[in-house]
């Protein structure tokens, strides 16, 4: 049963050119209604999984979209509804994603009041021209102000997201971006490689001739980030994530380490026992189902014991800590037949500089992180 809860808030005031996540622009009445629905969806799951209510909640992550679109009153309603069903006494980490444009002092006061203790701000770039080009609705100064407001409100654990490989970003501009981020006394940075998602404005721009940095340029930008952030004391604990010691995202670590998690909201994913499912991206269907006390439509898959074990273990290779196959086979007995095969395949990759063994743990090298998806396919 999951101790980790994700809530998707599918509202934005517009669509960034690169964004492939489910989000919509909605009427105020719809947004107001939505603040009551994740808790009601939780009740639906509680009916089919009564043991869910006995599991202590350890992490809560609210993403989007833009959770701040719920407004201060909506955020309070959502928190109050959850508090009636879940004990927050055991909660170690409560993250909320925000945008610089939504980062008012009143918002941070509300988040502090309801118990949030971790802030993730979607900055992406500190260059106004680049921000405009990718459809962001804030400028560099707004991003800097957002970080300062979060810190002034007492949020010690504040991080930002950046995107490497954006069109028009030279190595010099990228270096300036990293230096600006480092200067903000952050505890966490996510540095994502730009991905062209099908159906996005960016994908259409590329079809129309927009040139993006090549693979080598993008890898160079990621390496540049690792060097700069490492020198500033940040550890790359996961392929796209850096943190000061003790400030790694506990919610995401739980997911990468193969623990159960429950997702609420349209497009939210869940992993409970041998079942995994993803809610439909249809907001109207979601609202209709949950208002009638029914689980929302979802695409679900039942896994056998081996599939379950493989899926839970393999993604930990994304982490710098790597995996101890013997320990994982003890944790998941169905994996026992795979250990020898995986050990050999990982050992074969050592000669190519892709994997390395440190003590009892296998992990990816710097080169291995560049081809992580290919390594995972090699194993499963």
Rosetta blueprint (number, residue, H / E / L):
1 X L
2 X L
3 X L
4 X E
5 X E
6 X E
7 X E
8 X E
9 X E
10 X L
11 X E
12 X L
13 X L
14 X L
15 X L
16 X L
17 X L
18 X L
19 X L
20 X L
21 X L
22 X L
23 X L
24 X E
25 X L
26 X L
27 X L
28 X H
29 X H
30 X H
31 X H
32 X H
33 X H
34 X H
35 X L
36 X L
37 X H
38 X H
39 X H
40 X H
41 X H
42 X H
43 X H
44 X H
45 X H
46 X H
47 X H
48 X H
49 X L
50 X H
51 X H
52 X H
53 X H
54 X H
55 X L
56 X L
57 X L
58 X L
59 X E
60 X E
61 X E
62 X E
63 X E
64 X E
65 X L
66 X L
67 X H
68 X H
69 X H
70 X H
71 X H
72 X H
73 X H
74 X H
75 X H
76 X H
77 X H
78 X H
79 X H
80 X H
81 X H
82 X H
83 X H
84 X L
85 X L
86 X L
87 X L
88 X L
89 X L
90 X L
91 X L
92 X L
93 X E
94 X E
95 X E
96 X E
97 X E
98 X E
99 X E
100 X H
101 X H
102 X H
103 X L
104 X L
105 X H
106 X H
107 X H
108 X H
109 X H
110 X H
111 X H
112 X H
113 X H
114 X H
115 X L
116 X L
117 X L
118 X E
119 X E
120 X E
121 X E
122 X E
123 X E
124 X E
125 X L
126 X L
127 X L
128 X H
129 X H
130 X H
131 X H
132 X H
133 X H
134 X L
135 X L
136 X L
137 X L
138 X L
139 X L
140 X H
141 X H
142 X H
143 X H
144 X H
145 X H
146 X H
147 X H
148 X H
149 X H
150 X H
151 X H
152 X H
153 X L
154 X L
155 X L
156 X L
157 X L
158 X E
159 X E
160 X E
161 X E
162 X E
163 X E
164 X E
165 X L
166 X L
167 X L
168 X L
169 X L
170 X L
171 X H
172 X H
173 X H
174 X H
175 X H
176 X H
177 X H
178 X H
179 X H
180 X H
181 X H
182 X H
183 X L
184 X L
185 X L
186 X L
187 X L
188 X E
189 X E
190 X E
191 X E
192 X E
193 X E
194 X L
195 X L
196 X L
197 X L
198 X L
199 X L
200 X L
201 X H
202 X H
203 X H
204 X H
205 X H
206 X H
207 X H
208 X L
209 X L
210 X L
211 X L
212 X L
213 X L
214 X L
215 X H
216 X H
217 X H
218 X H
219 X H
220 X H
221 X H
222 X H
223 X H
224 X H
225 X H
226 X H
227 X H
228 X H
229 X H
230 X H
231 X H
232 X L
233 X L
234 X L
235 X E
236 X E
237 X E
238 X E
239 X L
240 X L
241 X E
242 X E
243 X E
244 X L
245 X L
246 X L
247 X L
248 X L
249 X L
250 X H
251 X H
252 X H
253 X H
254 X H
255 X H
256 X H
257 X L
258 X L
259 X L
260 X L
261 X E
262 X E
263 X E
264 X E
265 X L
266 X L
267 X L
268 X L
269 X E
270 X E
271 X E
272 X E
273 X L
274 X L
275 X E
276 X E
277 X E
278 X E
279 X E
280 X L
281 X L
282 X L
283 X H
284 X H
285 X H
286 X H
287 X H
288 X H
289 X H
290 X H
291 X H
292 X L
293 X L
294 X L
295 X L
296 X L
297 X L
298 X E
299 X E
300 X E
301 X E
302 X E
303 X L
304 X L
305 X H
306 X H
307 X H
308 X H
309 X H
310 X H
311 X H
312 X H
313 X H
314 X H
315 X H
316 X H
317 X H
318 X H
319 X E
320 X L
321 X L
322 X L
323 X E
324 X L
325 X H
326 X H
327 X H
328 X H
329 X H
330 X H
331 X H
332 X L
333 X H
334 X H
335 X H
336 X H
337 X H
338 X H
339 X H
340 X H
341 X H
342 X H
343 X H
344 X H
345 X H
346 X H
347 X H
348 X H
349 X H
350 X H
351 X L
352 X L
353 X L
354 X L
355 X E
356 X E
357 X E
358 X E
359 X L
360 X L
361 X E
362 X E
363 X E
364 X E
365 X L
366 X H
367 X H
368 X H
369 X H
370 X H
371 X L
372 X H
373 X H
374 X H
375 X H
376 X H
377 X H
378 X H
379 X H
380 X L
